[in-house]
Amino acid sequence: MRKNKEVWITGFALFSLFFGAGNLLLPPLLGYKAGGQWFWVAVGFMITAVVIPVIGILAHAKLQGTMYDFGKKVSPIFSIVYCVIVYMISIAIPSPRTASATHEVAIHPFFETSSLLTSSIYFALVFVFVLNRSKILNFIGKFLTPLIVMILFLVIGIGLFSSEMMMNPSAFETPLVMGVLEGYQTFDAIGAVVVGGVVIISLQLKGQGSSLERRSLIRKSGFIAGLGLFIMYAGLIAVGAFFGSEIFVDGSLSSDMQRANLLTGISMATLGNIGNVFLSVLIALSCFTTAVGIVTGTADYFKGLFNNSPKAYTITAIIGCLAGILVGQMNFHDIIVVALPILMFIYPITIVLIFLNVLPEKHASPTIFRAVVLVTFVFSIPDFLGFIIEKESLAPIQNLIPFSKNHFGWILPAILVFVLVNGFKKITTKTSA
């Protein structure tokens, strides 16, 4: 009985660590723009925001280590560089973004205070939680997540049942692709490799069973978190599609604050004046738990990098919170714009590392890791550059690479190299035998 309780608490905590600013604000706008094509957008969104993150948690359950273990088969140096880049991105973009979203939706409409004050108080509280990291899972899983889920169910349930089911025409030519790309913005795949390590270390600090028991617990809790994400994302996308068009009939949803405007409009329409209060609590809680998970994961890594030094943990937490205060003053839309080219660079590598680490050892040797990661990196360069330079100059290259125009030019080469290297390995093994 106690084990089942621990699974649910850990699963709820994982859900909260995943479910932050982007997870809450992105799906409704995606559904609103998708209109009648909302189902295909939702399918694409689930691939990068639910399926891949859950596989990332399963990989963590198998490895029972830190993010370093995800890339060490490529090489120790690669793994260190990869970890440092991911953690720097995490504390520079998704973590501050949670403070920005909290300020725009939960604080400024009521108090009209500066974003500097909001981000300062916000990350001071994050710092307190990070220093008490051994209690994080229990507190988040027992208290914060149930409140987040309850408010979400109210908004989604009332929104869907009170909607007249009238939708806008779709604004997307390829809704499935747009869903996948928007799923990048949740940072959930990166979140899987970051917060998965937080969960493992937290369970170890609690003295939670043997390695085998922890593996089983993490797997089960990963599926619980994934199911929660699936239900919430599907609901928010559907509410955006069915209910958003009723709120913004005149097409007034066009400013930089459009994501916050849509969610605020939906919550007000479904829950009345108290909707703003509920939404504020929801934003604050869901964003806060994510920021705590990111800063804790980053501090855990650098603590391990410096021989488990508590001082390294504290210094990293301070740096992470200071970065959050500085970047958190930007508005949510601007952070999204800055994030996309960075994501196109790091996301493909993260995805292939997740899949390779969850596979049986016989299909994922160090040679396969190196070949697939190298090819993924090379063929994702045009995707990355496409958001920085003129697309016309990349057209000759993109025309040669399948799916490159849809920003997925790395997928086919990665799969092809994986199959070829595995096939070559089998042939050489039979020949030597």
C-alpha positions, 0 to 999 in steps of 0.5 A: 500500500505504501509503495502505491502511495509513493508511486502516485506522489512521485507521479504527481510530482513529476507532472508538476515539474513538467507542467510549467509556463509553456505547458499551460499557455501554449496549448490553448493558442495552438487549438485556437489557431488550428480551429477545425484541424485541432485534432491533428495539431494535438497529435503532433503536440503529444509526440514532442510534449508527452511521448518523448518526455515519458520515454525520457523518464523510462531511460532515466529509470533504466540508467539510474544516474544523472543527465551525464549518463545520457551522453557518456556513450558518445564520449565523456567530453561530449556528455559534459559539454552537452550537460553544461549546454542543456543546463545553461539553456534551462536556467536561461530560458524555461526557468525565467519564462515561468517568472515572466508568465507568472508576472503577466497573468497572475501578478501584474493584472492585480497589482501593476508592480514591476516585473523586477519585483515579481521575478525577485520575490519569485526566485527568492522563494525558488531558492528556499525550496531548492535548498530544501530539496529533500522535501521537494517530491513530497510537498509538490506531489501531496499538496501542489499538484492536486490543486493544479489538477483541480483548477485545470479540470474546472477550466477545461470541463466547464469550457468544453461543456458550455461551448457551442462547438464553433471553430475558426478556420485553421491557420496552419498548412501542416497542422501535424508539423506545427503541433510537433514544433510547438511541442518543442516549446514546452521544453518537456523533452529537455525537462525529462532529462533534467527533472528525471535526475532530480527525481532519482536523487530525491528518491536516493536521499529519501532512502527509497528502496533498492535500485530495482525498486526505484526503477519500477517506481520511476517507470510507473510514476512516469506513465502517471505523469504522462497520462496527466500531461496527455489529458491536460494538453488535449483538454487545453487544445480542445478548449482553445479550438472550441471556446476560444473562437467564441471569446475572440470572435473579432480576431482581436487576439493578435498582440504579444500577450495573445497566449495570456489573453486567450487563457485569461479570456477562457478562465473568465468565461468559464469561471466568471470573475473568480476565474482570474483568481483561479488562473493566477493561482494555477499559473503561479503554482505550475510555473513555480514547481517547474522552476524549482525542478530546473534549478534543483536539477542544475545544482545537482549536476554541478554538485556532482561535477565538483565532487559532491560539493555542497558549496557548488550546489548552493553557488549554482542555485544562486546563479540559476536564481539570479539568471531567472531574475534577470531574464524573467523581466522579459515578456513571455512572447519575447522569450518564446522568440529567442528560444526557438532557434536554440531549441532547433539546435539542442532538441534533435540531439536530446531526442536521439539520446533519449531513444538510444538510452531506452533501447537494449544494449545490443542495439545501442553500442557506443559506436551507434551512439556516436554515429547517430548523434553526429549525423543528427547534429550535422543534419539539424544545422539547416533547421537551426540556421533557418531561424537565424538567416534568410531561408532563401539562402538555405533552399538549395540545401533544404531541397536535398534533405527530406523533411528539411523544409519542415525543420525535421531534416535530421530524422531520416538520416538518423534512422538510416544511420542507426539501421545501417550501423546495426546491420553492419555490426551484425554482419561483422559479428557473424563473420568473426564467429 
